[in-house]
Each structure stands twice: as C-alpha cells, then as structure tokens.
Amino acid sequence: MFVLIGKILYSFIWLFLVFNLIHPYPRPANIVANIGLIAFVVMHGLQAWILHSTMTNQEKEQDKFKVLRLFLFGVFESLSWKNKK
C-alpha cells in the first residue's frame, strides 16, 4: 500500500515538473520547478543507468520496461521488487 501511494505521488510530481516545461509557472516557482526537474532526471537517470549496466542480456529481454519504471518511480519501484520477493 505504501509503495502504491509513493508511485502515485511520484506520478503527480513528474506531471507537476513536466507541466512547467509546457506552461511555465510564475517566476520563483519556475526556477524551483526547473531545479527539481533537473535533480529528478539526474538522480533517476543515474539509478536507471546503474541498473541497466548491471543487468544481463537475458534480464534485459525478460523485462524491457524495468529500467523505465525505475527511472519514473525511483526508490518505490525498487521497494516493490523487494516486496515481490
């Protein structure tokens, strides 16, 4: 339940940050949203890159969207993997 709430919260955060690119917020909020988007992309991109580099070819073929889900949901996706095991 906690993981699902976290994934929903991350989805809203991504929507908030991407919406700023389409329709910019007023001046101070615009800067904060841009910094947040850069931080999200860098941190989640690093996590996805590390996961992708440690996966074998067989794992990459079995679950093609695993890296994308980790990029979008970050820690909550890895927690859901832990719960499944």
N, C-alpha and C positions, 0 to 999 in steps of 0.2 A: 504494500500500500504506500509506504514511504517513497519507494523508488518511482512508482507511477506518478505521485504528486510532484516529485522532483523533475521528472521528464516533462510533465505539463508546464511546470514553472519555467524550465529551460526553453520550451517552445515559445512561451509568451515573451521571454527575454529576447530571443532571436528575432521574433516579429517586431518588437519594440525597436531593436537596434537596426534592423534592415529597413523598417519604415522610415527611419531618419534619413536614409540614403535617397529614398524616393521623394519624400516630402519633409524637408529639414525642419527641425524644431526651432523655436526662438534661440537667440544667440548663446546663452550659457548652457542650456540643455543640449544644444547641438554639439558643442565641444565635448561634453561629458559622454554623450552617446557615441561619438566617433572614437574616443579613447576606449570606451567599453567594447566597442566592436573590434577594434584592433587587438585588445587584450584577449577577447574571446577567440578570435581567429588564430592568434599566435599560440595560445595555450592549448586549444583543442586541436589545432593543426599539429603541434608537437606530439600530443598524445596519439593522434591517428598515425603520424609518421613512424613513431616508435613501434606501435602495434603492427603496422604494415611491414616494417623491416624485420620483425621477429617471427612473422607467420611463414609457414612452409607453403609451397605451391599447392599442395593438397588442401590445406586450410583455406587458402585464398579462393579456390574453386568451390569449396563446400558452402561458404558463406560470403558472397560477394559484397554484401552491404554492411558487413560487420565494422569496417573501418569508417564508413559514412555515419553509421549510428553512433560510433564513439565520438566522431567529430561533432555531431549535433548535440548529443546528450552528456558527453563527458563522463564524469565520475558515476553518474546514475546508471549509465549503460554498463559499466564495469561491475557495479553493485548487483545489477540484475543477472549478470553472468555468474556471480558468486552465489546468488540465491538459487539459480537453476541447478548448480552442482550440489 
